[in-house]
Every structure is written in C-alpha cells, then in structure tokens.
C-alpha cells in the first residue's frame, strides 16, 4: 500500500511590504505496508495510428506499430481491463470485438495480439475522435487507475483545432495519456496539448524500430502505478491569491488552470497516478497581503488528498524582517527550478526565432539555454542543444547556429525541453 508525504522548501523571510511567497513542495509516495493494489483497479487502452501515412517506409511504420502494440499487450498485468483502438478518420476497436473492455489473462492477450496483427493502414488522422473513443471505454471505470498510450505519425488533419480541444476537455479527469509522435510529420504542439491536459508525457519516437522499446517502457510504468486519485490540496487565507502552481520535476507542467474548488479558500490540483517510491517537485507562488517587520503569517497549508481524503498538511510561512541578509537569501530549491523554467522558455523562444529566420535572437536564446542547462547539470539537454548549435563555451553560453539540423533532432529538443533535473540536496 502506498502512502504520501509532503515537504516544503522555502525562504520564509520577507522584507517589509513584500507580498510574494515562493516555495517548492516535494511530494513522495512511500511504501506504507498493507496489501498490494488490486489489478482490477487498473484500465489500459492503447490507441495506434492506422491512417494511410502508416503505410510509408514500405510499410515499416505499420509493421513496427503492430509489433510494439503486441509487446505492450504482453506487459499488461493479469486482471487489468484493456482494449486496443485503431485511429483513422474515426476510430474503431481492434480488440475486443464486443463492446467494452476485457480482463487481461493469457487467453485475451493472445486474442488481442492476433487481432492487432491483422490491422491495415488506411484513412486520415482525427486525434480528438480517438480520444473520445478511449474516453467512452474509461467512463465505466471512474475510480480506476486509467491510462492510455496514444501514437500518431501525423498532424490532426481530419479535425479542427477546436474539435481537438473539445475532445481533450471531455477526457480530463477520466484518464492519463502518454502521447508519442512517430517520425517527423506530426505536430509537437498538438500532442503537448493532449499530454499536458491529461497529466501524461509527450515524446518523439524517431524511427519505427524504436517503437517496441518505448511501448514496453510505457506499459511497464503504467502497470507500476498503485494510487490513481491523488491531488495536491492547497488552502490559502482570505485576501491571498495563488499566482501559479507548477510541477517542476521530473518535468515542467503548469497546473494552475486545473484547480478544482473544494471550498472558498481551498482547491485541489490533480496529480494523476503514482507508483511507490515516486517523487515529484512543485513550485508554488502565492501573493499575500503585505506585512510589517515582526509580522508572521501562514501563507498556505499544503495537503495531499487521496480519493478526496486529506492527509496531514505541510505549511508555507511568511515572516517579515528588517534583516536584508535573511530576506534576500535565495532558497536553493526555488532558485534551481526557476532556472529550469527559464531554460525551457529559452529553448522554445530560440527554436521559434530559428524557424522564423531571426538568427541573432536564436543564437542568444539557445546560448542562454546551453548556459542554464550546463549550470543545472542537465546533461541530456546539453546534448540535445549540441545537435542544434555548436557550443564554444557552455559556461558563458557562447554558441553558433548549425547550418544544417536534422528535423528529428530539432523536434526532440522541442518536445524534451520541459524535462528537468532534480535539485541536488546532498551536503
């Protein structure tokens, strides 16, 4: 059985008249003893693009998607309810053939793989319709740990952007979705919208042969989740305002717009499903009424709500002081994650400038990104940046734009720009 703890890191000291409080909240899922999660409390739906473009590369895309899906099915635990959906102009269920879901066991997994092996590519791409089809299956299991893998190799050309947004809205709270784009003809912004709204991840699968390992990893991670309905419950006093709440590790995700009111002063922010021993960090910024030297105030009470039951809270405080050494001291956690957010912004702005032909701005922004990634020890991002720019000095961010950049490398930098490294709390 999984339990949770929340710990607050902050500099609680403010100068007279200051009214902004920053804190990093670390949430840990711990082994609390008791019985393991019942597999029947989990639902897995795999949605694979079966549009006509999957016939490309002499059919390698479709063949690899079939192999990857079969591998994912093999990794679904006994007892988990599951289904496989084909995405085209519309959507249809590959398995099971009868309406609804089936329980995973040796027989149903073999039946599912046999059905998937017969799939052929045709039609267009309608990601919103695919999501609605998955949502219809999840609706009968509102209390389960609901997870979806969604694969596409193309843009959402059979629907409008508004139709996609409306479909995403109908899915929020029903299931989490890890979205993957195959090759380079899909749209990063579209899949990021899906993943961010549905508390999942987004990434590129550059080559068809990379699909199987990715699907295995995604399914294994989903099967490791033990608690589904987790929320960060924030209470703030009257007159205060939450400026933002962001997940900052293991990746950046804006949570402010996902608040669900509990009462006039309290709101829940859904965090999705958790595995035991998992740990995530959140950056909270609150604007409070200003105080005078010597005043102390509770800025927020932070709790974990599990299935709507709140666990003991951690506190965010504000203490006004005339000691500038105290009030100007940077909290290590807050400073680290502020830099990680700036890194993501610098990459986004640099890539946008590069795309528009503004090489001067692109050089400055991507150079700053190299500098920030180097300072944070974010080696993976430094390597990704190195495929877009030539790095002369990472400490100063001195770079030169590469003349030729592979589209897959540029997309990988874009889609992975929000991945962060944890703050080093050693010593």
N, C-alpha and C positions, 0 to 999 in steps of 0.2 A: 504494500500500500504506500502511496506517495503522499508526503507532507510538504509544506511550504514554509519558507522563512523570507522575511523582507528586512533589508538593512539599508539605512540612509547614510550617504556620504555628502557632507556639505561644509561650507564655512558659514556658520550661523551668525557671524558678526557683521553688522551693517553700520555705515556712517549715519550720523544724524540726518533725518529727512529722506534717506534711501528707502525704496519701496519695492525692490525686486529681489526675490529669493530664488536661488538655483540649488538643486540637489540632484544627485544620482542615486537611484533606488536599485539595489541589486536584489533580484528575486531568485531564490534557489529552490529547486524541487529535491527533496531528500527522501531517503528510504525510512519510512516511519513504522515498518512492521505491519503485520496483518496479511490478509490474503491478496494474491495477485489479481490483476484486472481480468475480468471475465471476457474472453474473446468475443462473445456475443454482443458486447457493448461497443463493438467497432464496425464500421462500414467503409469499404474501399471501392471506389469507382474509377476505372481507367478510361479516359477519353482519348482516342487516337485519330489524328487527321487521316481521312481516307479520300481526300479530294484528288482531282486529276493530277495535280502537280506532284503527288507522291509517286507517280509513275516515272518521274525523271531519274536520271543517272542509271538508265537501263533497268529500272525497277528496283534499284538498290535501296531507295528510301522506304518503299513499302515492305520489302522483304525484311529490312532491319527493324522496322516498326513492329512487324509481326513477331520477330524473334524477341525483341525487347519486351513486348506485352506478354508473351508466353513466359518469359523469365520472371516478370513481375507477378504473374498469377502463381507461379511456383513458390513465391516468397510470401504469399498471403497465409496467415496462420489458420489452422483448423478452427472452425467456429465463427470466423469473421464473415459477415454478409458482404457479397461483392457482385459486381457486374462490369461488363466491358461495353463501351459505346463507340460507334463509328461516327465521326463528324464529316459531313459533306455540306451541301446546300442546306440540309436539315440535319437530322440526327436519327440514328436507329440503334437499337440494342443488338449487339452481336451475340452476347450471351448474358443471361439466359434467354431462351426464346419465348418463354411465358412472361407475362408482365411481372415486374418487381425484381427482387434480388434473390440470390441463393446463398446458402451457407457453404463455406469452403470446407472441402474434405478431398480425399484422394480422387474420388469419382468426379466431383464437379470441377476440380481443377483440370482434369484430363478432358472433360467435355468442353470446357472453356477454351483450352488450347486448340482443340480440334476445330472449333467454330472460328477462332481467330485465324487459323491457318488458311481458311477459305476466303478471306476478305480480299476484295479487289478495289483499286483506286478509281474514283470517278467523281464528277461533280465539282462544287465550289467550296468556299470557306465561310462559315457562319458561326463564329465562336460564341456569340450570345445564345444562339439556339442550342448549341452543345451544352452550355452551362445550364440552361433551363431544363434540358433533358436530364442532366445529372441531379439537379435540384428536385425534380419530381420523384426521383428514387430516394433521396435523402429525407424527404418530408415525413415519411412514416417512421423515422428514427431520430426524433429531435433531441433525445438525451444521449445519443451515442457519440463516440469519437469518430467523426465523419471526415474522411479525407479523399481528395480527388487528385489524380495526375492528369494533366491536360497537355497534349502535344500538338503542335501545328508547325507546318513548314511555310506558311504563307500569311498574307495580310487578310484582314476581315472584310473581304471584298463583296460578300453577299449580303451584308447588312450595313446600316448607317452607324456612325459613332454613337448616336443617341440610343439606338436599339441595343448596342452592346452595353452601354452604361445602365440602361433599364434592366437588362438581364443580370448584370453584376449586382445591382441593388436587390433583386429578388433572391439572390443566393447568400447575401450577407447574413451571418449567424447560423446558416444551415450546415455549411461545411467549409473546410480549409482547402485551398487549391495550390498545388505546386505546378507552375506553368513552365513549359520548356519549348524553345524555338529551335527547330532543326534547320541547319544551313544558314543562309544569309538573306532570304527573301521575306522574312517575317518582320513585324514592327515591334521594336522594343517597348515603345510607349504603350501599345495596346496590351501586351502581356503583363507589363508592370502594373497597369491599372487593375487587371484581374488579380494578380498576386497580392498587391498591397491591400485591396479591399477585402480579400478573402483570407488574409493572415497567412499567406504562403510565401513561396520563394519564386524567383524567376531566373532563368539562366539560358545560355546558348548551348546547344549540342552541335558542334561544328560539323561533324561527319556522321553519316549513317551508322558506321561501325562503332561509334561512341554511345549509341542509344542503349544497348543492353546493360552496360555497367551502370549507366545513370538511372535506368528504371529499377534495377536491383537495389541501388542505394536509396532511392526514394521510397520504395516499398518497405525495405527494412527499417528505415527511420519511422515510417508511419506505424509499422507494427510495434515499435518500441514505445509509443505514446500510451500513458496509463491514466491520465486525467484529462477530460475534454473541456469542461465548462469552467475555465479559470478567468478571473477578471481582477484587475487592479482597482481597488475601491478607494477613491480619494474624497476626503472631507476637507473642505476649506471654510473658514469662518466668514460670517456675513461681511460684505464690503471687500472681499478678496476676489481675485479672478485668476483662473489658470490660463496662462498665456500659451503654454503648449505642454504636451506630454509626448515624448518620442522614445521609441525603442532605439537604443544606440549600440547594442551588442546582442547577438553576433552580426546584426546588420541594422541599417537605418530604416525606420518605418514611422511615419507620422501617425499618431494615434488620437490626436486632439479631436478630429471630426467624428470619431467613433464612440464618443461618450454616450452612455445610456443613463439618464437621470434615475436616482434612487429616491431622493427627496430634494428639498430646496437647496441643501448645502452639500449633497453627496452625489457622486456619479461613478458608474462602473465603466472601465475601459477593457474590452475583451482582449485576452492574451492568447487565445487558442489552446491547443492541446499541448501537454507536456509529458516528457519522459522523466524517469527518476534520474537524479544526478545532473539534470539540466540546469543551466544558469544563464540569466539574461539581465542586461542593464537597461535602465530607463532614465532619461533626463527630464526632470520636471522643473518648470519655471512658473512662479506664482507672483503676481503683483498684489501687494497688500497695502493697507493704509500706512503712510509713513509714521515713524515714531521718533521720540526724543531720546537723548542719551540716558541710559539706565532702564529704558523700557524693554520688556520681554514679551513676546507674543508667539502663540502657536500658529504657524503658517499653514500647516496641513497635517492631517492624520492619514497614514498610508496603511491599507489593509489588503489582504488577499481574500477574494470572495470565491469560494469553491462551491459550485452548484447553488449559488446565491447565499451561502452561509459564510459570514465573515470570520476570519481568523484574527488573532491579536495584531494590533497596529504598531507601526513604527512612526516616529514623529519628525516633522520638519519644523525647525525653530527659527525665530528671528530675535536677535539681541542687538540693540543699538548701543554703540560705543564711541567714545571720543579718541580711542587709540587707533590711529591710522594703520599701524603695523598689523593690527587684527583685522580691520575692515577691508584692507586691500590685499590680504593674503588670498592667493588662488588655491582653491581646493583642487587636488591633483586629478580626481575623477572628472570633475566638471570641466577642467581645462583640457583634459585629454579628449573627451567626447565632443567638446566644442570644436576642437581641431579636426576631428574625424568628419563632422558635419561640413566644415569648411572644405575639406578635401573632396567630398562628394560634389559639392557645388562647383568647385574649381574644375573638376573633370567635365561636368555637364556643360559649363559655360565655355570651356576650352574646345570641346568637341563641336558645340554649336557654332562657335566662331570659325573653326576649321572648315566646317561644312559650308558656311556662307562665304568663304574666301577671305576672311579677315585674319590673315596670318599673324599680324602683330599681336592682336588680342589672344589668339590661340596660343601663341608662344608664351605669353605672360601667364595665362591661366594654367596651362599644362605644366609650366615650370614651377609655379606655386604648388601644384598638385604633387609633383615629384618631391619638392622640399617637405611638404607636410607628411607624405607617405614615408619618406626617409626618417623624419623625426619620430614618427609614431612606431617605427619598426614594422610597418605594413609591407613586408617584402613581396607578397603576392601582387599588390597594387603597383609597386615599383616595377616589377617585371612586366605587367600589362602596359604600363606607361612607356616602358622601353621599346615596345613594338610600334609606338606611335610617334615618339620623339627620340632623338639621340641625346643622351644625358652627358653633359660635360662636367657638371658639378652638382651632385644631389643636395649638398648642404646649402648651397645658395639658390638652387632651383634654376641653374643655367642650362638651357636645353635648346635644341634646334629641331624644327619640324622635319620629319622624314618626308622625302619626296613621294615615296610610294608606300602605301599602307594597305595591307590585306583587309577586306571588308569584315571578315570574321574577327580579326584582331581588334578593330575599332568597336565592333558590336560587343565583344567580350569586355572591353574596358568600360563601355557604357553600362552594360547590364550588371557588372560586378562592382561598379563604383560605390555602391552603398554597403558593401561588406566591410566590416570593421575589425580591428584587433582589440582585444580586451586590454584595459588599463593594467599596468604592472603594479601589483600591490605588494610585491616582495620587498622586504627590507624597509 
